[in-house]
């Protein structure tokens, strides 16, 4: 499982092999709390 953070300017950040477990849930909460648009791949399972 991985995540890609795309910025309007600058570098793209790729996150893989999350540690600690639950980091993906933290990313979802962060994006919702800060009103950051987020998309998921159609085969994403959470």
Secondary structure, 3 states (H helix, E strand, C coil): CEEEECCCCCCCEEEECCCCCCHHHHHHHHHHHCCCCCCCCCCCCC
